[in-house]
Amino acid sequence: MTERPSAFRLVFAPVRALFVSDASAGILLILVAIAAMLAANSPFAEDYHHLFHGTIFDASVFKLNTLHLWINDGLMAIFFFVVGLEVKREWIEGQLSTSQQRRMPVLAAAAGMAIPALVYLFFVNAEGAEGLTRGWAIPAATDIAFAMGVLGLLGNRVPASLRLFLLTVAIVDDIGAVLVIALFYTAKIKFSWLVGAVIVTAFMYAMNRMKVAAYWPFILAALVLWFFVLNSGVHATIAGVVAALTIPMVGEDDHTMVETMEHNLAPWSAYLIVPVFGFANAGVHLGDLGIAGILAPLPLAIAAGLFVGKQVGILSAIWLADKFGFAPRPDQATWTEIWGVSILCGIGFTMSLFISGLAFAGNALLIEEAKIGILMGSLISAAVGYTILRMTTTHPDDVRSPYID
């Protein structure tokens, strides 16, 4: 068996292979979005809505009293935990472990969050739409599974450097999205609960320093941390990221704890948690909106932010960094290919849906309009990005993933 180039060993690491080796995760999300839309516009629409929003018990018993809340505030904490594990591994020993490696992804991700936000604000302000500025972060996020799934449809035609670039930009993008949620979408803080969360975090950090090799103490502590954060006013999913950052890279017996946990949880996150979240959140009853609602300022601003803002921000950042010698553009990739991948970064399904629920909490109409904008922007970005890459990529002999027969 011929030796694989080292770049591909990095790109097609075991966890990465879940998203790179084929298009299954991305296709699954597309099917989930279609299923949610069909369910929300079928004779079963009322049942669909009641399933997720029907009250399970009184809120005085526990604040998560609907299936929708359990998915968004509970199940998604596991998704954020996996994100945190990936960020930690990449930052310490992966593709973000040196300042030189961080330059391009950080710059591209920062521009890819800022420009979509500005495009969004331009549209809502131009329309004179009041009360919509809070949604500025909705088009700032990239959905890694969806985007990598579209790349998977292209097989081995896309150069490895672009796959790796998209992955690292999405990782930095996730860091930015987590910070945005923590800083801008946090309710009134209850400091007694927050102090409890800090104490639990300190305990987990102490276990890290002691190189506790067992998983169960961290899992139990993470559940306690989630409960404290849930009641503190900070969004509960932030507990997932914080808990992940306390997991030791290696335990006392030198086994790789972070990588093992990430490898074990990533399939559950990609193929269960995210699809369940997507099905619970992507359904929009179009009859309640009509053409006027679909073409309202909010969905148009989000769609423009994702499709126009993302590609302009990321492509401009890469061009400027390459021109002025700050960081080189992805190796063996043409500018047209880089443009195509920049467009794919406009797929903002999972995190965008999540942020829209936080931005317009309590306003069902705006949340529905935001979902339309996210779906429009994401699907246009996926279709146009795929078409450009399909027509222009010239790497049919590139080495395939070792995880593909």
NUSE-593013 format. One line per field, with one value per residue: residue number from 1; residue in three letters; chain; x, y, z of N, C-alpha, C in turn. Coordinates in steps of 0.05 Angstrom, whole numbers. Atoms other than C-alpha are relative to their C-alpha. Layout:
residues N
k c(NUM  ...)
r c(Ala  ...)
c c(A  ...)
nX c(X  ...)
nY c(Y  ...)
nZ c(Z  ...)
caX c(X  ...)
caY c(Y  ...)
caZ c(Z  ...)
cX c(X  ...)
cY c(Y  ...)
cZ c(Z  ...)
//
This chain:
residues 405
k c(1  2  3  4  5  6  7  8  9  10  11  12  13  14  15  16  17  18  19  20  21  22  23  24  25  26  27  28  29  30  31  32  33  34  35  36  37  38  39  40  41  42  43  44  45  46  47  48  49  50  51  52  53  54  55  56  57  58  59  60  61  62  63  64  65  66  67  68  69  70  71  72  73  74  75  76  77  78  79  80  81  82  83  84  85  86  87  88  89  90  91  92  93  94  95  96  97  98  99  100  101  102  103  104  105  106  107  108  109  110  111  112  113  114  115  116  117  118  119  120  121  122  123  124  125  126  127  128  129  130  131  132  133  134  135  136  137  138  139  140  141  142  143  144  145  146  147  148  149  150  151  152  153  154  155  156  157  158  159  160  161  162  163  164  165  166  167  168  169  170  171  172  173  174  175  176  177  178  179  180  181  182  183  184  185  186  187  188  189  190  191  192  193  194  195  196  197  198  199  200  201  202  203  204  205  206  207  208  209  210  211  212  213  214  215  216  217  218  219  220  221  222  223  224  225  226  227  228  229  230  231  232  233  234  235  236  237  238  239  240  241  242  243  244  245  246  247  248  249  250  251  252  253  254  255  256  257  258  259  260  261  262  263  264  265  266  267  268  269  270  271  272  273  274  275  276  277  278  279  280  281  282  283  284  285  286  287  288  289  290  291  292  293  294  295  296  297  298  299  300  301  302  303  304  305  306  307  308  309  310  311  312  313  314  315  316  317  318  319  320  321  322  323  324  325  326  327  328  329  330  331  332  333  334  335  336  337  338  339  340  341  342  343  344  345  346  347  348  349  350  351  352  353  354  355  356  357  358  359  360  361  362  363  364  365  366  367  368  369  370  371  372  373  374  375  376  377  378  379  380  381  382  383  384  385  386  387  388  389  390  391  392  393  394  395  396  397  398  399  400  401  402  403  404  405)
r c(Met  Thr  Glu  Arg  Pro  Ser  Ala  Phe  Arg  Leu  Val  Phe  Ala  Pro  Val  Arg  Ala  Leu  Phe  Val  Ser  Asp  Ala  Ser  Ala  Gly  Ile  Leu  Leu  Ile  Leu  Val  Ala  Ile  Ala  Ala  Met  Leu  Ala  Ala  Asn  Ser  Pro  Phe  Ala  Glu  Asp  Tyr  His  His  Leu  Phe  His  Gly  Thr  Ile  Phe  Asp  Ala  Ser  Val  Phe  Lys  Leu  Asn  Thr  Leu  His  Leu  Trp  Ile  Asn  Asp  Gly  Leu  Met  Ala  Ile  Phe  Phe  Phe  Val  Val  Gly  Leu  Glu  Val  Lys  Arg  Glu  Trp  Ile  Glu  Gly  Gln  Leu  Ser  Thr  Ser  Gln  Gln  Arg  Arg  Met  Pro  Val  Leu  Ala  Ala  Ala  Ala  Gly  Met  Ala  Ile  Pro  Ala  Leu  Val  Tyr  Leu  Phe  Phe  Val  Asn  Ala  Glu  Gly  Ala  Glu  Gly  Leu  Thr  Arg  Gly  Trp  Ala  Ile  Pro  Ala  Ala  Thr  Asp  Ile  Ala  Phe  Ala  Met  Gly  Val  Leu  Gly  Leu  Leu  Gly  Asn  Arg  Val  Pro  Ala  Ser  Leu  Arg  Leu  Phe  Leu  Leu  Thr  Val  Ala  Ile  Val  Asp  Asp  Ile  Gly  Ala  Val  Leu  Val  Ile  Ala  Leu  Phe  Tyr  Thr  Ala  Lys  Ile  Lys  Phe  Ser  Trp  Leu  Val  Gly  Ala  Val  Ile  Val  Thr  Ala  Phe  Met  Tyr  Ala  Met  Asn  Arg  Met  Lys  Val  Ala  Ala  Tyr  Trp  Pro  Phe  Ile  Leu  Ala  Ala  Leu  Val  Leu  Trp  Phe  Phe  Val  Leu  Asn  Ser  Gly  Val  His  Ala  Thr  Ile  Ala  Gly  Val  Val  Ala  Ala  Leu  Thr  Ile  Pro  Met  Val  Gly  Glu  Asp  Asp  His  Thr  Met  Val  Glu  Thr  Met  Glu  His  Asn  Leu  Ala  Pro  Trp  Ser  Ala  Tyr  Leu  Ile  Val  Pro  Val  Phe  Gly  Phe  Ala  Asn  Ala  Gly  Val  His  Leu  Gly  Asp  Leu  Gly  Ile  Ala  Gly  Ile  Leu  Ala  Pro  Leu  Pro  Leu  Ala  Ile  Ala  Ala  Gly  Leu  Phe  Val  Gly  Lys  Gln  Val  Gly  Ile  Leu  Ser  Ala  Ile  Trp  Leu  Ala  Asp  Lys  Phe  Gly  Phe  Ala  Pro  Arg  Pro  Asp  Gln  Ala  Thr  Trp  Thr  Glu  Ile  Trp  Gly  Val  Ser  Ile  Leu  Cys  Gly  Ile  Gly  Phe  Thr  Met  Ser  Leu  Phe  Ile  Ser  Gly  Leu  Ala  Phe  Ala  Gly  Asn  Ala  Leu  Leu  Ile  Glu  Glu  Ala  Lys  Ile  Gly  Ile  Leu  Met  Gly  Ser  Leu  Ile  Ser  Ala  Ala  Val  Gly  Tyr  Thr  Ile  Leu  Arg  Met  Thr  Thr  Thr  His  Pro  Asp  Asp  Val  Arg  Ser  Pro  Tyr  Ile  Asp)
c c(A  A  A  A  A  A  A  A  A  A  A  A  A  A  A  A  A  A  A  A  A  A  A  A  A  A  A  A  A  A  A  A  A  A  A  A  A  A  A  A  A  A  A  A  A  A  A  A  A  A  A  A  A  A  A  A  A  A  A  A  A  A  A  A  A  A  A  A  A  A  A  A  A  A  A  A  A  A  A  A  A  A  A  A  A  A  A  A  A  A  A  A  A  A  A  A  A  A  A  A  A  A  A  A  A  A  A  A  A  A  A  A  A  A  A  A  A  A  A  A  A  A  A  A  A  A  A  A  A  A  A  A  A  A  A  A  A  A  A  A  A  A  A  A  A  A  A  A  A  A  A  A  A  A  A  A  A  A  A  A  A  A  A  A  A  A  A  A  A  A  A  A  A  A  A  A  A  A  A  A  A  A  A  A  A  A  A  A  A  A  A  A  A  A  A  A  A  A  A  A  A  A  A  A  A  A  A  A  A  A  A  A  A  A  A  A  A  A  A  A  A  A  A  A  A  A  A  A  A  A  A  A  A  A  A  A  A  A  A  A  A  A  A  A  A  A  A  A  A  A  A  A  A  A  A  A  A  A  A  A  A  A  A  A  A  A  A  A  A  A  A  A  A  A  A  A  A  A  A  A  A  A  A  A  A  A  A  A  A  A  A  A  A  A  A  A  A  A  A  A  A  A  A  A  A  A  A  A  A  A  A  A  A  A  A  A  A  A  A  A  A  A  A  A  A  A  A  A  A  A  A  A  A  A  A  A  A  A  A  A  A  A  A  A  A  A  A  A  A  A  A  A  A  A  A  A  A  A  A  A  A  A  A  A  A  A  A  A  A  A  A  A  A  A  A  A  A  A  A  A  A  A  A  A  A  A  A  A  A  A  A  A  A  A  A  A  A  A  A  A  A  A  A  A  A)
nX c(17  -17  1  16  -13  5  22  25  3  12  27  17  -2  24  24  5  10  29  11  -14  -1  22  17  23  9  12  25  19  11  18  24  14  12  23  20  11  17  23  17  12  19  17  23  -10  -14  7  -13  -28  -4  6  -21  -23  7  20  -10  -3  8  0  -27  -8  -13  -27  3  1  25  8  -20  -17  -20  -19  -18  -16  -16  -11  -14  -20  -23  -18  -11  -20  -22  -17  -13  -21  -22  -14  -15  -23  -20  -13  -16  -24  -18  10  -5  -1  -18  -21  10  0  23  25  4  20  27  11  7  22  24  8  12  24  22  5  13  29  15  4  19  26  9  6  26  22  1  10  29  12  13  -7  0  -13  -29  -9  -6  -24  -19  11  -14  -29  -10  -2  7  -22  9  14  -20  -17  17  0  -26  0  13  -19  -20  -28  -6  -9  -27  0  -4  26  15  -12  6  28  3  -12  17  24  -7  -3  26  15  -10  13  29  3  -5  23  22  -6  -2  22  26  2  22  -8  -17  5  -28  -4  -3  -25  -22  0  -12  -29  -11  0  -21  -26  -3  -7  -28  -18  -2  -18  -28  -7  0  20  2  27  18  25  1  4  27  17  -5  11  29  5  -7  22  23  -6  0  28  14  -15  7  -18  13  -9  -19  -27  -11  -12  -26  -17  -7  -19  -26  -13  -8  -29  -8  -7  3  -24  -11  -8  18  9  28  15  4  17  27  9  4  24  24  5  22  26  6  5  21  24  6  5  24  23  3  9  28  17  -2  1  27  13  26  -1  26  1  -17  6  -22  -9  -17  -25  -17  -2  -27  -16  -11  -18  -25  -15  -9  -21  -24  -13  -10  -18  -19  -20  -20  -15  -18  -21  -17  -16  -21  -21  -14  -17  -21  -19  -13  -18  -19  7  4  4  26  -1  -19  10  28  4  18  28  6  2  26  21  0  10  29  10  0  25  19  0  24  4  -6  18  27  -3  -2  26  18  -9  3  29  15  26  14  2  0  -27  -15  8  -12  -29  -4  2  -24  -22  2  -6  -28  -16  4  -12  -29  -8  3  -19  -27  -4  -2  -26  -21  4  -7  -27  -21  -18  -17  12  -19  -8  1  26  -1  -4  25  17  -11)
nY c(-24  -23  -18  -24  -24  -8  -19  15  13  -20  -6  23  12  16  -15  -15  17  1  -21  -3  24  0  -23  9  -19  -22  9  4  -26  -10  16  -8  -26  5  14  -19  -17  16  5  -25  -9  24  4  6  -23  -4  21  -7  -22  9  18  -15  -23  7  0  26  -5  -29  -13  -2  25  -3  -20  14  15  9  15  -20  -11  21  3  -24  -6  24  17  -16  -3  21  -10  -20  15  11  -24  -7  20  -4  -25  4  17  -15  -22  10  17  3  -20  -27  2  -20  -26  0  16  -13  -26  -1  8  -20  -24  6  5  -26  -15  15  -6  -29  -10  8  -16  -26  3  4  -25  -18  6  -6  -29  -11  4  -14  20  -4  23  23  -2  21  24  -5  22  23  9  0  27  20  27  16  26  -6  -10  23  19  -9  7  29  7  -4  22  -8  -21  -24  4  4  -25  -14  15  -7  -28  -2  11  -17  -24  7  3  -27  -11  10  -14  -27  3  5  -25  -17  9  -6  -29  -16  12  10  -13  -12  18  6  4  23  23  -3  7  29  10  -5  20  26  -2  1  28  16  -8  13  27  -1  -3  25  20  21  14  11  -18  -5  -24  -23  1  -9  -28  -15  -1  -20  -26  -7  -8  -26  -20  -3  -17  -25  -21  6  23  26  14  -9  19  22  -9  -3  26  13  -12  10  28  2  11  28  7  9  23  -11  4  -26  -4  -18  12  23  -9  -12  21  15  -17  -14  12  -6  -29  -5  16  1  -26  -22  4  -4  -29  -11  7  -15  -29  -9  0  -26  2  -21  -13  -22  -22  -10  -12  -25  8  12  -22  -21  -9  19  22  -10  -9  24  14  -16  3  26  5  -22  -8  20  3  -25  -2  20  -2  -25  4  18  -16  -20  13  11  -23  -14  18  6  29  10  12  29  10  14  -7  -24  -20  8  20  -14  -14  20  8  -24  0  22  -9  -13  20  -6  14  7  -21  -22  6  -2  -28  -13  6  -17  -28  -9  16  -11  -11  23  -9  -7  25  14  -15  5  27  -3  -13  19  21  -12  -7  24  16  -15  2  28  5  -16  9  26  -3  -12  20  22  -8  -12  15  15  17  27  20  -4  25  3  6  28  11  6  23)
nZ c(0  2  -23  5  -8  -27  -1  0  -26  -17  9  -4  -27  -5  -4  24  21  -1  17  25  17  19  -4  -15  -20  14  13  -22  -8  21  -3  -25  5  17  -16  -18  15  8  -24  -9  20  7  -19  -26  -10  -28  -15  1  -19  -27  -8  -10  -17  -20  -27  -12  -28  -6  -1  -28  -7  12  21  26  -2  27  14  15  -19  -7  23  4  -24  -12  20  15  -17  8  25  -8  -13  21  12  -19  2  25  -3  -18  13  22  -10  -14  16  27  21  -11  -22  1  9  29  10  -7  13  21  -9  -19  15  17  -16  -11  21  8  -19  -1  25  1  -20  12  21  -13  -12  23  11  -19  -4  25  1  -23  -17  -28  -17  13  -2  -18  15  16  0  13  24  -5  -6  21  -9  9  12  25  20  7  15  28  11  4  25  21  -1  -4  19  -14  -12  -29  -14  -3  -20  -26  -5  -8  -27  -20  -1  -14  -28  -10  1  -23  -24  1  -5  -29  -13  6  -16  -28  -5  10  -2  -27  -15  -26  -15  -28  -8  -18  18  15  -19  -1  25  -1  -19  13  20  -14  -8  24  7  -19  9  23  -9  -14  21  -5  26  2  13  -15  -17  17  10  -22  -5  23  -4  -21  12  17  -16  -12  21  9  -19  -5  20  23  14  -11  17  -6  -18  15  9  -24  -10  19  -2  -25  4  5  26  -6  -28  -15  14  26  22  10  -9  17  26  -3  -5  25  20  -8  -1  25  16  -12  5  29  12  -16  -14  20  15  -17  -3  26  4  -20  3  28  11  2  13  20  2  -20  9  27  16  -14  -23  11  11  -20  -5  -16  15  21  -13  -8  24  12  -17  5  27  9  -21  -6  21  2  -23  -1  24  -2  -20  11  21  -13  -16  19  14  -18  -13  -27  0  27  6  0  19  24  5  16  -12  5  -20  -26  1  -4  -28  -15  2  -17  -28  -4  -10  -29  -10  -28  -19  7  -11  -29  -8  6  -22  -22  7  1  -19  -8  23  18  28  8  1  25  22  -1  11  29  9  -4  20  27  2  -2  24  22  -3  6  28  16  -7  12  29  7  -5  18  27  2  -14  19  -16  0  -8  -28  -16  -14  -28  -6  -11  22  14)
caX c(0  29  45  -4  22  27  -23  -76  -60  -79  -141  -167  -156  -207  -256  -248  -264  -336  -345  -293  -296  -365  -423  -468  -470  -485  -537  -570  -577  -607  -657  -673  -686  -732  -768  -778  -807  -853  -877  -890  -931  -970  -1034  -989  -964  -1002  -974  -904  -910  -941  -887  -832  -869  -922  -913  -886  -895  -902  -843  -843  -821  -762  -750  -738  -810  -815  -779  -754  -720  -689  -660  -635  -610  -595  -578  -541  -495  -465  -455  -418  -378  -353  -338  -298  -258  -242  -221  -176  -142  -131  -105  -55  -30  -69  -77  -82  -24  25  17  36  -18  -70  -59  -99  -157  -165  -163  -210  -259  -258  -273  -323  -362  -354  -374  -438  -458  -447  -485  -542  -544  -541  -602  -644  -625  -638  -708  -718  -737  -737  -720  -680  -609  -605  -600  -533  -496  -543  -507  -438  -433  -412  -441  -381  -419  -463  -404  -359  -417  -421  -346  -356  -402  -343  -302  -227  -232  -220  -147  -130  -107  -177  -210  -162  -173  -249  -243  -197  -238  -300  -265  -245  -314  -343  -298  -325  -397  -389  -359  -416  -468  -433  -423  -484  -540  -537  -598  -596  -540  -556  -490  -502  -511  -452  -407  -428  -409  -341  -329  -347  -301  -244  -256  -253  -189  -159  -175  -141  -78  -79  -84  -146  -151  -223  -278  -336  -313  -310  -377  -411  -379  -399  -472  -469  -435  -490  -544  -510  -499  -571  -596  -544  -572  -512  -537  -531  -493  -433  -424  -408  -350  -323  -326  -290  -233  -220  -211  -137  -103  -73  -89  -41  -32  -16  -78  -106  -169  -190  -181  -215  -275  -280  -275  -330  -378  -369  -413  -469  -463  -461  -512  -561  -556  -549  -602  -651  -637  -646  -712  -738  -717  -719  -794  -829  -903  -901  -976  -965  -914  -935  -893  -890  -860  -810  -786  -788  -726  -704  -699  -668  -616  -597  -593  -551  -505  -493  -486  -455  -423  -387  -354  -335  -306  -267  -242  -220  -183  -146  -128  -102  -64  -31  -16  17  54  16  -3  -1  -65  -82  -29  -43  -110  -132  -168  -231  -228  -216  -276  -319  -299  -311  -382  -391  -374  -441  -476  -498  -551  -539  -506  -548  -613  -587  -569  -635  -672  -631  -635  -711  -732  -805  -822  -846  -857  -786  -757  -797  -773  -701  -707  -729  -669  -621  -648  -647  -577  -550  -581  -560  -489  -487  -513  -470  -407  -415  -427  -365  -321  -352  -338  -268  -232  -174  -150  -181  -117  -112  -102  -167  -182  -155  -225  -254  -246)
caY c(0  67  118  175  246  276  331  278  244  310  322  251  239  190  242  285  225  227  291  284  212  220  268  231  282  339  299  280  353  370  313  335  406  381  334  390  436  381  365  438  447  381  358  338  409  416  350  372  436  403  350  401  458  422  429  367  394  461  509  514  441  452  508  459  439  426  378  438  467  400  395  467  475  403  360  416  422  356  386  445  396  362  431  447  382  395  467  445  390  434  491  449  399  407  457  517  499  552  626  615  562  606  668  653  614  666  725  691  669  739  772  717  736  812  824  781  819  885  862  840  907  945  909  916  990  1004  976  1016  952  964  911  867  890  837  784  810  746  698  698  698  622  566  496  449  384  414  449  387  345  388  380  305  305  328  267  277  335  388  397  375  444  472  417  432  506  499  456  503  565  529  512  584  605  560  593  661  637  611  677  715  673  682  757  781  731  722  737  771  740  705  710  656  604  632  627  554  543  575  529  467  491  501  430  402  442  413  343  362  384  319  281  243  189  166  195  189  244  294  271  279  346  369  352  393  450  448  453  513  549  535  571  627  665  646  600  528  504  546  495  443  484  501  429  405  454  422  351  331  320  257  221  192  129  173  154  210  231  289  253  190  228  268  206  171  230  259  207  218  293  291  237  244  309  358  324  322  396  411  374  410  479  481  471  534  538  578  591  636  678  682  714  779  743  704  769  809  848  795  734  775  805  737  705  763  759  685  684  753  771  705  700  774  772  707  716  788  767  711  758  813  766  733  799  831  769  761  689  647  625  550  510  484  519  568  632  605  544  588  629  567  545  616  611  544  579  614  549  568  517  491  549  601  567  564  638  659  625  665  731  732  690  700  726  666  706  733  664  634  690  679  604  622  668  615  561  607  632  563  527  582  580  504  503  559  537  465  487  531  476  423  463  489  438  404  354  287  250  276  223  197  190  126  117  110  43)
caZ c(0  -20  34  40  40  109  92  80  146  179  136  142  216  245  269  208  164  189  149  94  71  42  39  87  143  95  57  123  142  75  83  154  131  76  124  174  121  96  166  182  118  119  153  210  222  287  312  291  330  391  392  404  437  477  552  586  657  691  686  762  764  717  667  609  603  527  482  441  503  521  451  446  518  536  476  441  501  478  408  440  482  419  389  452  448  375  389  446  406  345  387  426  376  311  254  301  346  321  307  234  225  259  217  155  188  243  194  145  199  231  164  149  212  209  136  138  202  166  105  150  187  120  95  158  166  92  100  164  200  275  326  278  294  349  295  268  287  251  184  217  228  182  188  185  171  117  82  86  61  -2  -12  -3  -63  -104  -84  -92  -141  -88  -66  4  23  12  52  109  101  105  167  204  185  210  276  287  266  320  372  349  351  422  444  410  446  513  506  467  478  553  596  664  705  770  806  859  804  765  827  832  759  771  831  790  733  783  808  737  724  787  762  697  733  773  707  728  675  689  647  696  745  687  660  728  739  669  685  749  711  659  713  746  680  658  720  717  657  613  558  581  520  540  595  542  515  584  606  543  555  624  596  599  532  562  627  678  636  575  536  493  531  488  422  448  474  410  367  408  411  341  305  356  347  271  258  316  356  298  255  314  327  253  250  312  288  212  202  179  164  99  101  162  124  51  -3  36  96  54  21  86  108  159  113  57  104  131  62  36  96  85  10  -4  62  74  6  4  74  68  -4  10  73  36  -22  23  69  8  -27  33  56  121  106  42  7  9  -28  -99  -102  -156  -139  -171  -125  -65  -86  -90  -20  6  -20  15  80  71  93  163  181  252  289  251  271  343  346  313  370  420  382  374  434  448  378  338  273  271  287  228  182  205  189  118  110  137  91  30  43  60  0  -49  -21  -26  -97  -125  -87  -111  -183  -185  -155  -199  -262  -244  -200  -236  -185  -207  -191  -120  -67  -38  35  66  94  25  -10)
cX c(18  -4  -16  16  -8  -24  -27  -3  -14  -30  -19  5  -27  -26  -8  -14  -31  -12  13  -2  -24  -18  -24  -11  -14  -26  -21  -12  -19  -27  -17  -14  -25  -23  -14  -20  -26  -19  -14  -21  -18  -24  9  15  -6  14  30  6  -4  22  23  -7  -21  13  1  -9  2  28  10  14  29  -4  0  -25  -13  23  19  21  20  20  19  18  14  17  22  25  21  14  22  23  19  15  24  24  16  17  25  22  14  18  26  18  -9  7  -1  20  24  -11  0  -24  -26  -6  -22  -28  -13  -8  -24  -26  -10  -14  -26  -23  -7  -16  -29  -17  -5  -20  -28  -10  -6  -28  -23  -3  -11  -30  -14  -15  10  0  14  30  11  8  26  18  -11  15  31  12  0  -6  21  -9  -13  21  18  -16  -1  27  2  -13  19  22  28  8  11  27  -2  3  -26  -18  10  -6  -29  -4  11  -15  -25  5  2  -26  -17  9  -14  -29  -5  4  -23  -24  4  -2  -25  -28  -3  -21  12  15  -10  26  4  4  26  24  2  13  30  14  3  22  27  6  9  29  20  3  18  29  10  1  -18  -7  -28  -18  -24  1  -4  -29  -20  3  -11  -30  -7  6  -23  -24  4  -1  -29  -16  13  -8  18  -12  13  20  29  14  14  28  20  9  20  28  15  9  30  5  7  -4  26  14  7  -19  -13  -30  -17  -7  -19  -29  -12  -8  -26  -25  -6  -22  -28  -8  -8  -25  -25  -7  -7  -25  -26  -5  -11  -29  -19  0  -3  -28  -12  -26  -3  -27  -3  16  -9  24  11  19  26  19  2  29  18  11  19  27  17  12  23  25  14  12  20  21  23  21  16  20  24  19  17  22  23  17  19  23  22  16  21  18  -7  -3  -5  -28  4  17  -14  -29  -1  -18  -29  -9  -3  -26  -23  -2  -9  -30  -12  -1  -26  -22  -1  -22  -1  4  -18  -28  1  0  -26  -20  7  -6  -29  -17  -26  -16  0  2  28  18  -6  12  30  6  -1  26  24  -1  6  29  18  -2  12  31  9  -1  20  29  6  3  27  22  -2  10  30  21  14  18  -12  18  9  -4  -26  5  6  -24  -20  12  5)
cY c(25  19  25  25  9  19  -15  -15  20  4  -23  -15  -14  16  16  -17  -2  20  1  -24  -3  23  -6  20  24  -7  -4  26  11  -15  8  26  -3  -13  19  19  -14  -4  25  11  -23  0  -6  24  6  -20  6  22  -8  -19  14  22  -5  -2  -28  1  30  11  3  -25  1  18  -12  -17  -6  -16  18  12  -21  -4  24  6  -24  -16  15  6  -21  8  20  -13  -11  23  8  -19  4  25  -4  -16  15  22  -9  -16  -4  23  28  2  20  26  1  -15  15  25  1  -9  21  25  -5  -4  27  17  -13  2  30  10  -9  16  28  0  -2  27  21  -5  8  30  13  -2  14  -19  2  -27  -24  0  -22  -26  2  -25  -25  -9  -2  -28  -18  -28  -20  -26  4  7  -23  -21  8  -6  -30  -9  3  -21  11  22  25  -5  -2  25  15  -14  8  29  4  -10  19  27  -6  -3  27  15  -9  14  28  -1  -5  25  20  -7  8  30  16  -12  -14  15  12  -21  -4  -9  -24  -25  1  -6  -31  -12  4  -20  -27  0  -2  -29  -17  7  -14  -30  -2  1  -26  -23  -24  -14  -12  20  8  25  26  1  10  29  18  3  21  28  9  10  28  22  5  20  27  23  -2  -24  -26  -14  9  -19  -23  7  2  -27  -14  11  -10  -29  -1  -10  -29  -5  -10  -23  7  -7  27  4  17  -13  -24  9  13  -21  -16  16  12  -13  6  29  4  -14  -3  27  22  -5  4  30  12  -5  16  30  10  2  28  -3  24  14  23  24  11  11  24  -7  -11  22  23  7  -21  -23  9  8  -23  -15  15  -1  -26  -3  22  6  -20  -1  25  2  -19  3  25  -4  -17  16  20  -12  -11  22  14  -18  -7  -30  -9  -11  -31  -11  -15  5  25  19  -7  -22  12  15  -19  -9  23  1  -22  7  15  -20  3  -14  -2  24  25  -3  4  29  15  -4  17  30  10  -18  14  12  -22  8  6  -25  -15  14  -5  -28  1  12  -19  -22  10  5  -25  -16  14  -3  -28  -5  14  -9  -27  3  11  -20  -23  7  8  -17  -17  -18  -29  -22  3  -25  0  -5  -29  -13  -6  -24  7)
cZ c(0  24  -7  7  28  2  2  27  20  -8  7  26  5  3  -25  -22  1  -19  -28  -18  -18  7  18  21  -12  -12  21  9  -21  2  24  -5  -17  16  19  -14  -9  23  9  -20  -10  19  28  13  29  18  2  21  29  11  14  19  20  28  12  29  5  3  28  9  -10  -25  -28  -1  -28  -12  -15  19  8  -22  -2  24  12  -20  -14  17  -7  -26  6  15  -20  -14  18  -1  -26  1  16  -14  -23  10  13  -18  -29  -19  10  23  -1  -11  -31  -12  6  -17  -21  9  18  -15  -18  15  12  -21  -9  20  -1  -24  -2  20  -11  -23  11  11  -22  -10  19  4  -25  -2  23  19  29  15  -12  4  18  -14  -16  -2  -15  -25  4  3  -24  11  -12  -14  -27  -22  -9  -16  -30  -13  -5  -26  -24  0  4  -19  14  14  30  16  5  20  28  7  10  28  21  3  16  30  13  1  24  26  1  7  30  16  -4  18  29  6  -7  3  27  14  26  17  28  13  19  -16  -15  18  2  -24  0  18  -13  -22  13  9  -24  -9  18  -7  -25  8  14  -20  7  -26  -4  -13  18  18  -17  -11  21  6  -22  3  21  -11  -18  15  12  -22  -11  17  5  -18  -24  -14  7  -17  3  19  -15  -9  23  11  -18  4  25  -3  -6  -28  3  30  12  -14  -29  -23  -7  7  -19  -27  2  4  -25  -21  7  -3  -27  -17  12  -5  -29  -10  18  11  -19  -17  17  5  -25  -5  18  -6  -28  -12  1  -15  -20  -3  19  -10  -27  -14  14  23  -9  -10  19  5  14  -17  -22  11  8  -24  -14  16  -4  -27  -9  20  5  -22  -3  23  -1  -24  2  21  -10  -20  13  16  -19  -14  17  16  29  4  -28  -4  0  -24  -23  -6  -17  14  -4  20  27  2  5  29  18  -1  18  30  7  9  30  15  31  19  -6  12  31  8  -6  23  24  -6  2  18  8  -24  -22  -30  -10  -2  -26  -24  -1  -11  -30  -11  1  -21  -28  -4  -1  -26  -25  1  -7  -30  -17  6  -13  -30  -9  3  -20  -28  -3  13  -20  15  1  9  29  16  15  30  5  12  -22  -16  -30)
//
